[in-house]
Amino acid sequence: MRVRTPRKEKGEVLAIVDAMLGANHIKIRCLDGKVRLGRIPGKMRKKIWIRERDVVIVVPWDFQDEKANVIWKYTRPQVAWLERKGFL
């Protein structure tokens, strides 16, 4: 199985969804120790459904570190692979 991992050179961080806030915003707990407000971009809104406790990749904003964009959502088998390999 091929699993996409976060690219550090692009500033990507693994995160876990804590709460759905509505209006395509979510509260996420990042693995760098920060709690951020995540935004689901338009190209992901209707194609990929995100729920609480999902594992996602986010890119924090350059000018506002407490906010981030969601760019990827992992499936359950991919999350199990990430745990086995030590990413989570």
Contacts in CASP RR format, 6 or more apart in sequence:
PFRMAT RR
TARGET T0000
AUTHOR 0000-0000-0000
METHOD contacts of the structure
MODEL  1
MRVRTPRKEKGEVLAIVDAMLGANHIKIRCLDGKVRLGRIPGKMRKKIWI
RERDVVIVVPWDFQDEKANVIWKYTRPQVAWLERKGFL
1 77 0 8 1.000
1 78 0 8 1.000
1 81 0 8 1.000
3 74 0 8 1.000
3 78 0 8 1.000
3 81 0 8 1.000
3 82 0 8 1.000
4 57 0 8 1.000
4 72 0 8 1.000
5 82 0 8 1.000
5 87 0 8 1.000
6 12 0 8 1.000
6 13 0 8 1.000
6 14 0 8 1.000
6 57 0 8 1.000
10 59 0 8 1.000
11 59 0 8 1.000
11 60 0 8 1.000
12 57 0 8 1.000
12 58 0 8 1.000
12 59 0 8 1.000
12 71 0 8 1.000
13 30 0 8 1.000
13 31 0 8 1.000
13 32 0 8 1.000
13 57 0 8 1.000
13 58 0 8 1.000
13 59 0 8 1.000
13 60 0 8 1.000
13 68 0 8 1.000
14 30 0 8 1.000
14 31 0 8 1.000
14 55 0 8 1.000
14 56 0 8 1.000
14 57 0 8 1.000
14 82 0 8 1.000
14 87 0 8 1.000
14 88 0 8 1.000
15 28 0 8 1.000
15 29 0 8 1.000
15 30 0 8 1.000
15 31 0 8 1.000
15 36 0 8 1.000
15 55 0 8 1.000
15 56 0 8 1.000
15 57 0 8 1.000
15 58 0 8 1.000
15 68 0 8 1.000
16 28 0 8 1.000
16 29 0 8 1.000
16 53 0 8 1.000
16 54 0 8 1.000
16 55 0 8 1.000
16 56 0 8 1.000
17 26 0 8 1.000
17 27 0 8 1.000
17 28 0 8 1.000
17 50 0 8 1.000
17 51 0 8 1.000
17 52 0 8 1.000
17 53 0 8 1.000
17 54 0 8 1.000
17 55 0 8 1.000
17 56 0 8 1.000
18 26 0 8 1.000
18 27 0 8 1.000
18 28 0 8 1.000
18 29 0 8 1.000
18 35 0 8 1.000
18 52 0 8 1.000
19 26 0 8 1.000
19 27 0 8 1.000
19 52 0 8 1.000
20 26 0 8 1.000
20 50 0 8 1.000
20 51 0 8 1.000
20 52 0 8 1.000
21 27 0 8 1.000
21 37 0 8 1.000
24 39 0 8 1.000
24 40 0 8 1.000
24 42 0 8 1.000
24 45 0 8 1.000
25 37 0 8 1.000
25 38 0 8 1.000
25 39 0 8 1.000
25 40 0 8 1.000
26 37 0 8 1.000
26 38 0 8 1.000
26 39 0 8 1.000
26 40 0 8 1.000
26 50 0 8 1.000
26 70 0 8 1.000
27 35 0 8 1.000
27 36 0 8 1.000
27 37 0 8 1.000
27 38 0 8 1.000
28 35 0 8 1.000
28 36 0 8 1.000
28 37 0 8 1.000
28 38 0 8 1.000
28 56 0 8 1.000
28 58 0 8 1.000
28 68 0 8 1.000
28 70 0 8 1.000
29 35 0 8 1.000
30 36 0 8 1.000
30 58 0 8 1.000
30 60 0 8 1.000
30 68 0 8 1.000
31 88 0 8 1.000
34 65 0 8 1.000
34 66 0 8 1.000
36 58 0 8 1.000
36 60 0 8 1.000
36 65 0 8 1.000
36 66 0 8 1.000
36 67 0 8 1.000
36 68 0 8 1.000
37 66 0 8 1.000
37 67 0 8 1.000
37 68 0 8 1.000
38 58 0 8 1.000
38 67 0 8 1.000
38 68 0 8 1.000
38 69 0 8 1.000
38 70 0 8 1.000
39 67 0 8 1.000
39 68 0 8 1.000
39 69 0 8 1.000
39 70 0 8 1.000
40 50 0 8 1.000
40 70 0 8 1.000
41 69 0 8 1.000
41 70 0 8 1.000
41 71 0 8 1.000
44 50 0 8 1.000
44 70 0 8 1.000
44 73 0 8 1.000
48 73 0 8 1.000
50 56 0 8 1.000
50 70 0 8 1.000
50 73 0 8 1.000
54 73 0 8 1.000
54 74 0 8 1.000
55 73 0 8 1.000
55 74 0 8 1.000
55 78 0 8 1.000
55 79 0 8 1.000
55 82 0 8 1.000
55 88 0 8 1.000
56 70 0 8 1.000
56 71 0 8 1.000
56 72 0 8 1.000
56 73 0 8 1.000
56 74 0 8 1.000
57 70 0 8 1.000
57 71 0 8 1.000
57 72 0 8 1.000
57 74 0 8 1.000
58 68 0 8 1.000
58 69 0 8 1.000
58 70 0 8 1.000
58 71 0 8 1.000
59 68 0 8 1.000
59 69 0 8 1.000
59 71 0 8 1.000
60 67 0 8 1.000
60 68 0 8 1.000
61 67 0 8 1.000
61 68 0 8 1.000
61 69 0 8 1.000
74 82 0 8 1.000
79 88 0 8 1.000
82 88 0 8 1.000
END
